Amino acid sequence: MRRGNILSMWPQIVRTCVVIVAFAGLLPVSQGGQGSPLDVMSFNIRYGTANDGENRWESRREQLFDLLRTHHPDVMGLQEALWSQIQEILTAVPGYALVGVGRDDGRTRGEFAAILFRTDRLFLSDAGTFWLSDTPEVVASTSWGNTIPRICTWARFVDASGQAFWHYNAHLDHRSQPSRLRSTELMASRFSEPDRRGEPVVITGDFNAGETNPAVLTLIGTPASPGRFVDTFREQYPGETEVGTFTGFDVSQTMGDKIDYVLVPRGTEVISAAILRSAREGRLPSDHFPVVARIRLR
């Protein structure tokens, strides 16, 4: 769905099923002024119907809720989130609203690349979802070798100071490298559209691709040819080697590829960043470590 005024386009939004669980028509009172830090999280929460035995959703959801309550990000991109899981999160961790659709029907079926945002901090001015394919406006469309639909959900937020930014959240294909590369190329083309007004873009996602993969380099570039974005974690820890973010529910799996990201425009102040490896009695809230960053947008 293309940009448009949320209120005037409400019937269209209902038809295309951009799901907004809570919407405030007035600009909320912000807890910070111009240039206030923004806390961002990216988290693949593992879909709730997976046959994961002792790591099934019902056994780990309270730990996941506690993690979200503790870190309380201003905005978070979730991957693999099912409608039922999102509803549980919104009930257990109040103060958030949802932007997103299920990838299978453009409504509530299938995994979401959901964006949750704090309604006391941010005003939602626009939102949508596109499919990572040759026909991005066609619901459930696939291309480039991926056999299941892949999506990117986006939103434009404004805080009380008037600071506006765009947030894109995606989950790239786990098998097809052509799909991963074409997906980030499609995303990059959307960031440059004139209606983005030159406002900063924040990207979260599970890219299923390590830091040297061409799909990631499309966005961050190389030392010889820097891209438009930087990885917040690498801004803080350029030499770190224990960066694995996929765990398979094994807390000791820290040496693999970093495949989960919070990317921000080059020149953004990165105040802090982390891969959260908190475990409870050796158990993890998901099969991915969440990644977080505190940033100050310019």
C-alpha positions as CSV (number, residue, x, y, z in Angstrom):
1,M,0.0,0.0,0.0
2,R,1.3,3.4,-0.9
3,R,1.5,6.4,1.4
4,G,-1.5,8.3,2.2
5,N,-3.2,10.1,5.1
6,I,-4.3,7.4,7.6
7,L,-7.6,9.0,8.5
8,S,-8.7,9.9,5.0
9,M,-7.7,6.5,3.7
10,W,-9.2,4.4,6.5
11,P,-11.6,2.5,4.3
12,Q,-8.7,1.6,2.0
13,I,-6.6,0.6,4.9
14,V,-9.3,-1.8,6.1
15,R,-9.6,-3.3,2.6
16,T,-5.8,-3.9,2.4
17,C,-5.7,-5.0,6.0
18,V,-3.0,-2.8,7.5
19,V,-3.7,-3.9,11.0
20,I,-3.5,-1.1,13.6
21,V,-4.6,-2.5,17.0
22,A,-4.7,0.9,18.7
23,F,-4.6,4.3,17.0
24,A,-4.4,7.7,18.6
25,G,-5.8,10.5,16.5
26,L,-3.9,13.2,18.5
27,L,-0.2,13.6,18.8
28,P,0.8,12.0,22.2
29,V,2.7,13.7,24.9
30,S,6.3,12.7,24.4
31,Q,8.6,11.8,27.3
32,G,11.5,13.5,25.4
33,G,12.2,16.6,23.3
34,Q,14.0,17.2,20.1
35,G,16.7,14.7,19.5
36,S,15.6,12.4,22.3
37,P,17.1,8.9,22.2
38,L,15.1,6.2,20.5
39,D,15.2,2.6,21.7
40,V,14.8,0.1,18.9
41,M,14.6,-3.7,19.0
42,S,14.6,-6.4,16.4
43,F,13.4,-9.8,17.5
44,N,12.5,-13.1,15.7
45,I,10.2,-14.6,18.3
46,R,9.8,-18.0,16.6
47,Y,6.3,-18.8,15.4
48,G,4.0,-20.0,18.1
49,T,2.7,-23.2,16.4
50,A,6.1,-24.8,16.0
51,N,6.6,-28.2,17.4
52,D,9.4,-27.2,19.7
53,G,8.9,-29.6,22.6
54,E,10.1,-28.0,25.9
55,N,10.7,-24.8,24.0
56,R,7.2,-24.4,22.7
57,W,5.5,-21.0,22.9
58,E,3.5,-21.8,26.0
59,S,6.7,-22.6,27.9
60,R,8.7,-19.5,26.9
61,R,6.1,-16.8,26.4
62,E,6.3,-15.4,30.0
63,Q,10.1,-15.1,29.7
64,L,9.6,-13.3,26.4
65,F,7.0,-10.9,28.0
66,D,9.4,-10.2,30.8
67,L,12.2,-9.4,28.4
68,L,10.0,-6.9,26.5
69,R,8.8,-5.3,29.8
70,T,12.4,-4.9,31.0
71,H,13.8,-3.3,27.8
72,H,10.6,-1.5,26.9
73,P,11.8,-0.4,23.4
74,D,10.1,2.6,21.8
75,V,9.7,0.7,18.6
76,M,10.3,-3.0,17.8
77,G,10.3,-5.1,14.7
78,L,9.1,-8.7,15.3
79,Q,9.6,-11.5,12.8
80,E,7.7,-14.9,12.7
81,A,5.0,-13.4,14.9
82,L,1.6,-15.0,14.5
83,W,-1.6,-13.1,15.1
84,S,-2.3,-15.0,18.3
85,Q,1.2,-14.3,19.7
86,I,0.9,-10.6,18.9
87,Q,-2.4,-10.4,20.8
88,E,-0.8,-12.1,23.8
89,I,2.1,-9.7,23.7
90,L,-0.2,-6.6,23.5
91,T,-2.1,-7.9,26.5
92,A,0.9,-8.8,28.6
93,V,3.0,-5.7,27.7
94,P,0.5,-2.8,27.6
95,G,1.2,0.5,26.0
96,Y,2.0,-0.7,22.5
97,A,0.1,-0.8,19.2
98,L,0.6,-2.9,16.1
99,V,1.2,-2.2,12.4
100,G,1.3,-5.2,10.1
101,V,-0.5,-8.0,8.3
102,G,-0.1,-11.7,7.9
103,R,1.9,-12.6,4.9
104,D,-0.5,-15.3,3.7
105,D,-3.7,-13.3,3.2
106,G,-2.8,-9.7,3.9
107,R,-5.0,-9.9,7.0
108,T,-4.2,-12.1,10.0
109,R,-3.1,-15.4,8.5
110,G,0.5,-16.4,8.4
111,E,3.6,-14.8,9.9
112,F,3.8,-11.1,10.4
113,A,6.8,-8.8,10.0
114,A,5.1,-6.8,12.7
115,I,6.0,-3.4,14.1
116,L,5.0,-2.6,17.6
117,F,5.3,1.0,18.9
118,R,4.8,2.9,22.1
119,T,1.7,5.0,21.9
120,D,2.8,7.3,24.6
121,R,5.9,8.2,22.6
122,L,5.1,8.0,18.9
123,F,2.3,9.1,16.6
124,L,1.7,6.8,13.6
125,S,1.1,9.0,10.5
126,D,1.3,6.3,7.8
127,A,1.9,2.6,7.3
128,G,1.8,-0.3,4.9
129,T,3.1,-3.7,3.9
130,F,4.6,-4.9,0.6
131,W,5.6,-8.4,-0.5
132,L,9.2,-9.1,-1.4
133,S,8.5,-10.1,-5.0
134,D,8.3,-8.8,-8.6
135,T,4.7,-7.8,-7.7
136,P,5.1,-6.2,-4.2
137,E,1.5,-5.0,-4.0
138,V,0.0,-8.5,-4.7
139,V,-0.9,-10.3,-1.5
140,A,1.1,-13.6,-0.9
141,S,3.1,-13.1,-4.1
142,T,6.5,-14.9,-4.4
143,S,9.4,-14.5,-6.8
144,W,13.2,-15.0,-7.0
145,G,13.2,-18.6,-5.7
146,N,11.5,-18.3,-2.4
147,T,8.6,-20.8,-2.0
148,I,6.9,-19.0,0.8
149,P,5.8,-15.3,0.8
150,R,8.1,-12.8,2.4
151,I,7.1,-9.3,3.4
152,C,8.3,-5.9,4.6
153,T,6.1,-3.8,6.9
154,W,6.8,-0.1,7.2
155,A,5.5,2.9,9.2
156,R,6.1,6.6,9.5
157,F,6.3,7.9,13.0
158,V,6.4,11.4,14.5
159,D,7.1,12.3,18.1
160,A,5.8,15.3,20.0
161,S,8.9,17.3,19.1
162,G,8.1,16.9,15.4
163,Q,10.9,14.4,14.7
164,A,9.7,12.0,12.0
165,F,11.3,8.8,10.8
166,W,10.4,5.7,8.8
167,H,10.7,2.2,10.2
168,Y,11.0,-0.8,7.9
169,N,10.9,-4.4,9.3
170,A,11.5,-7.5,7.2
171,H,12.2,-11.2,7.3
172,L,14.1,-12.4,4.3
173,D,14.0,-15.9,2.9
174,H,15.9,-18.7,4.6
175,R,16.9,-20.6,1.5
176,S,17.1,-18.5,-1.7
177,Q,20.0,-16.1,-1.9
178,P,18.6,-14.5,-5.1
179,S,15.5,-13.7,-3.1
180,R,17.5,-12.2,-0.2
181,L,19.5,-10.0,-2.6
182,R,16.5,-8.9,-4.7
183,S,14.5,-8.2,-1.5
184,T,17.1,-5.8,-0.1
185,E,17.4,-4.2,-3.5
186,L,13.6,-3.7,-3.5
187,M,13.7,-2.3,0.0
188,A,16.5,0.1,-0.9
189,S,14.5,1.4,-3.8
190,R,11.6,2.2,-1.5
191,F,13.8,4.1,0.9
192,S,14.7,6.5,-1.9
193,E,11.2,7.3,-3.1
194,P,10.4,11.1,-3.2
195,D,7.5,10.8,-0.7
196,R,10.0,9.7,2.0
197,R,11.0,13.4,2.2
198,G,14.6,12.7,3.1
199,E,13.5,11.7,6.6
200,P,15.7,9.1,8.4
201,V,15.0,5.4,7.9
202,V,15.4,2.7,10.6
203,I,15.6,-0.9,9.4
204,T,15.0,-4.0,11.6
205,G,15.0,-7.6,10.4
206,D,16.0,-11.1,10.3
207,F,17.9,-11.2,7.0
208,N,19.0,-14.9,7.2
209,A,22.3,-13.5,5.9
210,G,25.6,-12.8,7.6
211,E,27.4,-9.4,7.5
212,T,29.4,-10.1,4.3
213,N,26.4,-11.4,2.4
214,P,25.6,-9.3,-0.7
215,A,22.1,-8.8,0.5
216,V,23.4,-7.1,3.6
217,L,26.1,-5.2,1.7
218,T,23.3,-3.7,-0.5
219,L,22.4,-1.6,2.5
220,I,25.6,-1.1,4.5
221,G,28.2,-1.3,1.7
222,T,31.9,-2.1,2.2
223,P,34.8,-0.2,3.7
224,A,35.9,0.8,0.3
225,S,32.4,1.8,-0.8
226,P,30.2,2.6,2.3
227,G,26.5,2.2,1.9
228,R,23.7,4.5,3.1
229,F,23.2,2.5,6.4
230,V,25.3,1.2,9.3
231,D,24.8,-1.7,11.6
232,T,24.3,-0.3,15.1
233,F,26.0,-3.2,16.8
234,R,29.1,-2.8,14.6
235,E,29.3,0.9,15.4
236,Q,29.8,-0.1,19.0
237,Y,31.7,-3.3,18.6
238,P,33.6,-3.3,15.4
239,G,35.9,-6.2,16.4
240,E,33.5,-8.4,18.2
241,T,33.6,-12.1,17.0
242,E,30.9,-13.6,19.2
243,V,28.0,-12.2,17.2
244,G,25.8,-15.2,16.4
245,T,22.1,-14.4,16.7
246,F,20.4,-17.7,15.7
247,T,20.6,-20.1,18.6
248,G,18.2,-23.0,17.9
249,F,17.4,-22.5,21.6
250,D,21.0,-23.2,22.6
251,V,22.3,-20.3,24.8
252,S,25.9,-21.3,24.0
253,Q,25.5,-20.7,20.3
254,T,27.3,-17.3,20.0
255,M,29.9,-17.9,17.3
256,G,27.7,-18.1,14.2
257,D,26.7,-15.4,11.8
258,K,25.0,-12.2,12.9
259,I,21.7,-12.4,10.9
260,D,19.5,-10.0,12.9
261,Y,20.0,-6.3,12.5
262,V,19.1,-2.8,13.5
263,L,20.4,-0.6,10.7
264,V,20.3,3.2,10.8
265,P,21.4,6.0,8.4
266,R,25.1,6.7,8.3
267,G,25.9,9.6,10.6
268,T,23.2,8.6,13.2
269,E,24.4,8.8,16.8
270,V,24.5,5.2,18.1
271,I,24.5,5.6,21.9
272,S,24.5,1.9,22.7
273,A,23.8,-1.5,21.1
274,A,23.6,-5.1,22.2
275,I,22.8,-8.7,21.4
276,L,20.6,-9.7,24.4
277,R,21.6,-13.2,25.6
278,S,19.5,-13.3,28.7
279,A,18.6,-16.8,29.7
280,R,16.5,-18.2,32.6
281,E,17.7,-21.5,34.0
282,G,19.4,-22.2,30.7
283,R,16.3,-21.5,28.7
284,L,15.8,-18.8,26.1
285,P,12.7,-16.9,25.0
286,S,13.2,-17.6,21.3
287,D,15.6,-19.4,18.9
288,H,17.1,-16.0,18.0
289,F,18.8,-13.5,20.3
290,P,17.1,-10.1,20.1
291,V,19.2,-7.2,19.1
292,V,18.7,-3.6,20.5
293,A,20.1,-0.2,19.9
294,R,19.6,3.2,21.5
295,I,20.1,5.9,18.8
296,R,19.6,9.6,18.3
297,L,18.3,10.5,14.8
298,R,19.6,13.5,13.0
